Amino acid sequence: MNSEKVKILEMIQEGKLTAAEGMDLLKAVEEGNSHKEASQISENMFIKKDILLGGERFLRVRVVGEKTLKVNVNVPLSLIHSASKLVVYAMSFIPADKRAELEMKGLDLHDIDVEGLARIIEESLDGKIVDVEVADPVEGRIKVEVYVD
């Protein structure tokens, strides 16, 4: 496999390109387009991403099996922060009897600082949060990674 294809596959694995974007680049390389044309396609994709994402940080969740990528989730940290405000608002709609039932089980919803948790994730976390490897009898080795970048 030539170095251009390997680089494209690495970029997909790192989350710098979506699978669809990677396929477009691989097709361009395979169809004999010049390196310059493939580079232009890649550059346009990064420009588009930078405009849409503004260099934003993400909470990323990856589950990779020996055979395939199982899960690839990228959540903008700003979305987590916005969602935390929605959760706080939504908790006010929980009926009083259900709140009392939760409190009897030791869970006081007033003690949960959802916005604070989102702020900690957004401001403090960087790098790997979770890194787990398991052996599945059917799927083989499965790796789970949760990280912020």
Disulfide bonds with the S-S distance in Angstrom:
none
